[in-house]
Amino acid sequence: MSGEVGRRIGSPGAVSYDDAMNSLPIYILAGGQSSRFGSDKARAVLSGVAMIRRVSEALGPVAQSVTAVASDVGAYEDLGIATIADLRPGLGPLGGLETALSDRAARHGEGWLLLASCDLADPNAQWARLLIGRISPDAKAVAFKGDRWEPLFALYHSSLLADVRQQLDLGRGALWSLIESAHGTAVALPDGVRHIRQMNTRLDFKNLGGTGG
């Protein structure tokens, strides 16, 4: 392990490996329309806790900071979560990533962030540590991959910002495509996990015991 101590990762200005192992800025995407859910699913309550708050609390052990990316500034600050607005509203998760990477570079300097969806069914700090453990000097994205990439619980480096902007300008909005083009590092899913579950519909939510929304 001594060879890892103090090692720099990513582009100039990136945090050291040991720093990254401790904490990263976390950005929670909450700017979607929730059309299949029928209401703002970030505020839907599961086990007495709003979904977005549940994700924030679960990932707290690896969080240097937690910021929601939403349609409006301050949208979730009543839940104790700092919230910034999409730079380009309505462009989906890739637009949210653009906002997150820009904010990360402006507030924390160049380096890594963890992007997470507000509707994760099983937010898990240990899973984040598995991704962080696969960071390497030439990596720009690190994500779980089973039969497909899992881009909504993944690590992205701020050096990807120009690529994200280019894809958005070209009308290409798929996060998995960004990871492919960046030659992302694929990480095997945790034992017993077939895919990273999200609660896209009311049925998904009720199956986990959710109430309200």
LOVEXTOR-429998 format. One record per residue (C-alpha): residue in one letter; x, y, z; residue number from 1. Coordinates in pm, 1 decimal. Layout:
<pts>
{"a"; {X; Y; Z}; NUM}
...
</pts>
This chain:
<pts>
{"m"; {0.0; 0.0; 0.0}; 1}
{"s"; {297.8; 233.1; 53.7}; 2}
{"g"; {324.8; 288.8; -321.0}; 3}
{"e"; {-22.2; 445.3; -313.3}; 4}
{"v"; {56.1; 701.5; -43.7}; 5}
{"g"; {48.2; 1056.2; -175.8}; 6}
{"r"; {4.7; 933.9; -536.4}; 7}
{"r"; {-165.7; 1189.4; -758.7}; 8}
{"i"; {-464.2; 1075.6; -963.2}; 9}
{"g"; {-619.5; 1216.7; -1277.3}; 10}
{"s"; {-514.8; 1552.0; -1421.8}; 11}
{"p"; {-305.4; 1819.2; -1245.7}; 12}
{"g"; {-487.6; 1949.9; -941.5}; 13}
{"a"; {-660.5; 1619.9; -867.9}; 14}
{"v"; {-679.4; 1502.2; -509.1}; 15}
{"s"; {-440.8; 1234.6; -390.0}; 16}
{"y"; {-548.8; 872.5; -385.4}; 17}
{"d"; {-563.5; 867.4; -6.1}; 18}
{"d"; {-775.2; 1184.4; 1.6}; 19}
{"a"; {-1013.0; 1036.0; -254.0}; 20}
{"m"; {-1044.5; 720.4; -46.9}; 21}
{"n"; {-1169.6; 932.9; 241.0}; 22}
{"s"; {-1418.6; 1162.7; 72.0}; 23}
{"l"; {-1538.5; 1315.0; -252.9}; 24}
{"p"; {-1788.7; 1582.5; -348.3}; 25}
{"i"; {-2120.4; 1405.9; -411.5}; 26}
{"y"; {-2378.4; 1541.8; -652.4}; 27}
{"i"; {-2732.4; 1405.6; -644.9}; 28}
{"l"; {-2933.8; 1443.3; -963.9}; 29}
{"a"; {-3287.0; 1566.7; -893.8}; 30}
{"g"; {-3369.8; 1774.5; -1199.3}; 31}
{"g"; {-3582.5; 1524.3; -1388.9}; 32}
{"q"; {-3951.9; 1555.9; -1464.3}; 33}
{"s"; {-4046.9; 1242.2; -1264.1}; 34}
{"s"; {-4309.1; 1182.1; -1533.9}; 35}
{"r"; {-4337.6; 808.7; -1468.7}; 36}
{"f"; {-4353.5; 866.6; -1094.4}; 37}
{"g"; {-4624.0; 1132.9; -1102.9}; 38}
{"s"; {-4470.5; 1373.2; -850.1}; 39}
{"d"; {-4130.1; 1489.8; -728.5}; 40}
{"k"; {-3978.3; 1155.4; -633.0}; 41}
{"a"; {-3688.5; 1324.0; -455.4}; 42}
{"r"; {-3944.0; 1417.6; -187.1}; 43}
{"a"; {-4120.1; 1082.0; -177.7}; 44}
{"v"; {-4091.2; 932.2; 172.0}; 45}
{"l"; {-3938.4; 591.4; 240.0}; 46}
{"s"; {-3904.7; 472.8; 601.9}; 47}
{"g"; {-3984.4; 824.1; 717.5}; 48}
{"v"; {-3712.8; 992.0; 511.1}; 49}
{"a"; {-3737.4; 1181.1; 181.1}; 50}
{"m"; {-3564.3; 990.5; -99.2}; 51}
{"i"; {-3303.9; 1255.9; -169.4}; 52}
{"r"; {-3224.2; 1285.6; 200.7}; 53}
{"r"; {-3195.1; 906.2; 222.5}; 54}
{"v"; {-2933.4; 905.3; -55.0}; 55}
{"s"; {-2746.5; 1193.1; 108.0}; 56}
{"e"; {-2736.1; 1023.5; 448.4}; 57}
{"a"; {-2634.0; 682.8; 309.7}; 58}
{"l"; {-2340.7; 831.1; 118.9}; 59}
{"g"; {-2236.3; 1061.2; 403.0}; 60}
{"p"; {-1937.6; 846.2; 506.6}; 61}
{"v"; {-1766.4; 914.8; 172.0}; 62}
{"a"; {-1891.6; 1271.8; 122.1}; 63}
{"q"; {-1666.5; 1574.6; 129.1}; 64}
{"s"; {-1983.7; 1767.3; 46.7}; 65}
{"v"; {-2332.0; 1685.9; -82.4}; 66}
{"t"; {-2503.1; 1900.4; -344.5}; 67}
{"a"; {-2827.8; 1841.7; -529.7}; 68}
{"v"; {-2858.3; 1939.4; -895.7}; 69}
{"a"; {-3216.2; 2043.0; -968.1}; 70}
{"s"; {-3427.3; 2271.6; -1183.7}; 71}
{"d"; {-3419.6; 2553.0; -928.4}; 72}
{"v"; {-3158.8; 2689.9; -690.6}; 73}
{"g"; {-3238.8; 2598.9; -330.2}; 74}
{"a"; {-3505.5; 2342.6; -423.4}; 75}
{"y"; {-3405.9; 2098.4; -147.4}; 76}
{"e"; {-3242.2; 2323.4; 106.7}; 77}
{"d"; {-3543.9; 2276.4; 334.1}; 78}
{"l"; {-3426.8; 1913.9; 357.0}; 79}
{"g"; {-3077.7; 2023.1; 452.2}; 80}
{"i"; {-2924.8; 1970.7; 107.5}; 81}
{"a"; {-2750.4; 2252.7; -76.8}; 82}
{"t"; {-2902.3; 2277.2; -424.0}; 83}
{"i"; {-2773.2; 2428.8; -746.7}; 84}
{"a"; {-2966.1; 2474.5; -1071.5}; 85}
{"d"; {-2895.2; 2297.9; -1399.5}; 86}
{"l"; {-2685.5; 2513.1; -1629.4}; 87}
{"r"; {-2894.3; 2381.6; -1918.6}; 88}
{"p"; {-3232.4; 2265.4; -1786.8}; 89}
{"g"; {-3414.7; 1978.9; -1950.5}; 90}
{"l"; {-3110.5; 1794.4; -2084.5}; 91}
{"g"; {-3134.8; 1498.4; -1850.8}; 92}
{"p"; {-2853.4; 1332.6; -1654.3}; 93}
{"l"; {-2580.5; 1443.6; -1894.3}; 94}
{"g"; {-2688.5; 1803.5; -1844.2}; 95}
{"g"; {-2682.8; 1742.0; -1469.8}; 96}
{"l"; {-2329.8; 1605.9; -1496.5}; 97}
{"e"; {-2220.3; 1919.3; -1682.4}; 98}
{"t"; {-2353.8; 2128.0; -1393.7}; 99}
{"a"; {-2189.8; 1903.3; -1133.9}; 100}
{"l"; {-1848.9; 1900.1; -1302.8}; 101}
{"s"; {-1856.0; 2278.2; -1345.9}; 102}
{"d"; {-1946.6; 2329.0; -981.6}; 103}
{"r"; {-1685.5; 2079.6; -866.7}; 104}
{"a"; {-1408.9; 2260.8; -1055.9}; 105}
{"a"; {-1524.2; 2603.3; -936.7}; 106}
{"r"; {-1564.1; 2515.7; -567.5}; 107}
{"h"; {-1318.4; 2234.2; -508.2}; 108}
{"g"; {-1070.2; 2252.8; -795.6}; 109}
{"e"; {-1002.0; 1979.5; -1048.4}; 110}
{"g"; {-1068.6; 1621.8; -943.2}; 111}
{"w"; {-1328.0; 1351.0; -894.7}; 112}
{"l"; {-1693.4; 1354.0; -796.8}; 113}
{"l"; {-1951.8; 1088.4; -728.6}; 114}
{"l"; {-2271.8; 1130.9; -928.6}; 115}
{"a"; {-2583.1; 966.1; -784.1}; 116}
{"s"; {-2948.5; 965.7; -877.7}; 117}
{"c"; {-3199.2; 1081.1; -616.1}; 118}
{"d"; {-3406.9; 764.8; -667.6}; 119}
{"l"; {-3146.9; 501.8; -582.9}; 120}
{"a"; {-3315.6; 209.9; -412.4}; 121}
{"d"; {-3000.4; 95.0; -233.4}; 122}
{"p"; {-2761.5; 387.0; -177.5}; 123}
{"n"; {-2448.6; 239.1; -26.6}; 124}
{"a"; {-2124.0; 403.5; 83.0}; 125}
{"q"; {-1935.5; 75.6; 56.0}; 126}
{"w"; {-2025.5; 53.8; -311.9}; 127}
{"a"; {-1881.8; 402.5; -353.5}; 128}
{"r"; {-1559.8; 282.6; -190.9}; 129}
{"l"; {-1539.0; -2.2; -443.1}; 130}
{"l"; {-1548.3; 254.5; -723.3}; 131}
{"i"; {-1299.6; 485.6; -551.9}; 132}
{"g"; {-1061.7; 193.3; -511.0}; 133}
{"r"; {-1045.8; 157.0; -890.4}; 134}
{"i"; {-934.0; 513.6; -960.5}; 135}
{"s"; {-613.8; 519.1; -1164.8}; 136}
{"p"; {-393.9; 798.9; -1303.1}; 137}
{"d"; {-533.7; 773.7; -1657.2}; 138}
{"a"; {-900.5; 721.2; -1565.8}; 139}
{"k"; {-1171.8; 978.7; -1635.3}; 140}
{"a"; {-1477.4; 772.9; -1537.9}; 141}
{"v"; {-1523.5; 473.2; -1309.1}; 142}
{"a"; {-1854.5; 285.8; -1308.5}; 143}
{"f"; {-2010.4; -47.5; -1230.0}; 144}
{"k"; {-2080.4; -265.1; -1531.2}; 145}
{"g"; {-2280.7; -585.7; -1551.6}; 146}
{"d"; {-2467.4; -637.1; -1876.2}; 147}
{"r"; {-2465.0; -257.2; -1909.2}; 148}
{"w"; {-2295.7; 47.3; -1761.3}; 149}
{"e"; {-2443.2; 192.6; -1441.8}; 150}
{"p"; {-2383.6; 566.1; -1499.6}; 151}
{"l"; {-2612.7; 703.7; -1228.0}; 152}
{"f"; {-2392.1; 582.4; -944.8}; 153}
{"a"; {-2047.3; 648.6; -1082.9}; 154}
{"l"; {-1730.3; 854.1; -1053.0}; 155}
{"y"; {-1644.5; 1125.0; -1304.8}; 156}
{"h"; {-1335.7; 1345.0; -1329.2}; 157}
{"s"; {-1363.3; 1716.5; -1399.9}; 158}
{"s"; {-1135.8; 1672.8; -1703.2}; 159}
{"l"; {-1441.7; 1525.2; -1877.1}; 160}
{"l"; {-1621.8; 1860.4; -1878.7}; 161}
{"a"; {-1522.3; 1954.4; -2234.3}; 162}
{"d"; {-1639.1; 1613.3; -2361.5}; 163}
{"v"; {-1970.9; 1650.0; -2179.1}; 164}
{"r"; {-2028.2; 1992.4; -2330.8}; 165}
{"q"; {-1945.5; 1862.5; -2676.4}; 166}
{"q"; {-2191.8; 1574.8; -2645.1}; 167}
{"l"; {-2464.1; 1811.9; -2527.3}; 168}
{"d"; {-2393.6; 2052.7; -2813.0}; 169}
{"l"; {-2427.0; 1762.1; -3056.6}; 170}
{"g"; {-2755.0; 1651.2; -2900.1}; 171}
{"r"; {-2610.5; 1331.4; -2757.4}; 172}
{"g"; {-2748.7; 1281.9; -2409.3}; 173}
{"a"; {-2650.6; 931.5; -2297.2}; 174}
{"l"; {-2421.4; 900.4; -1996.3}; 175}
{"w"; {-2322.9; 546.1; -2090.3}; 176}
{"s"; {-2201.7; 676.4; -2427.0}; 177}
{"l"; {-1983.9; 930.3; -2248.3}; 178}
{"i"; {-1831.2; 656.0; -2033.5}; 179}
{"e"; {-1764.0; 443.9; -2343.6}; 180}
{"s"; {-1598.3; 731.8; -2530.1}; 181}
{"a"; {-1386.3; 811.4; -2223.7}; 182}
{"h"; {-1272.2; 446.6; -2203.9}; 183}
{"g"; {-1422.6; 429.0; -1857.4}; 184}
{"t"; {-1297.2; 184.9; -1597.6}; 185}
{"a"; {-1549.3; -97.5; -1556.7}; 186}
{"v"; {-1601.4; -233.2; -1205.4}; 187}
{"a"; {-1780.6; -560.6; -1139.6}; 188}
{"l"; {-2109.5; -521.1; -956.8}; 189}
{"p"; {-2105.6; -614.2; -586.4}; 190}
{"d"; {-2178.8; -977.1; -506.3}; 191}
{"g"; {-2545.5; -1061.5; -547.4}; 192}
{"v"; {-2628.2; -734.6; -725.1}; 193}
{"r"; {-2765.1; -764.8; -1080.1}; 194}
{"h"; {-2797.6; -391.9; -1140.1}; 195}
{"i"; {-2813.8; -62.0; -950.8}; 196}
{"r"; {-3183.2; -26.4; -876.3}; 197}
{"q"; {-3375.0; 297.9; -918.6}; 198}
{"m"; {-3731.9; 378.1; -824.8}; 199}
{"n"; {-3869.4; 505.1; -1152.7}; 200}
{"t"; {-4236.9; 433.0; -1090.4}; 201}
{"r"; {-4488.5; 434.7; -806.8}; 202}
{"l"; {-4490.3; 54.9; -817.1}; 203}
{"d"; {-4112.1; 42.9; -764.4}; 204}
{"f"; {-4158.2; 276.1; -469.8}; 205}
{"k"; {-4445.5; 86.9; -309.2}; 206}
{"n"; {-4260.6; -241.3; -343.2}; 207}
{"l"; {-3996.0; -94.9; -110.9}; 208}
{"g"; {-4253.5; 25.5; 137.1}; 209}
{"g"; {-4266.2; 388.9; 32.6}; 210}
{"t"; {-4546.9; 625.3; 123.0}; 211}
{"g"; {-4639.1; 972.4; 5.4}; 212}
{"g"; {-4453.6; 1178.9; -250.3}; 213}
</pts>
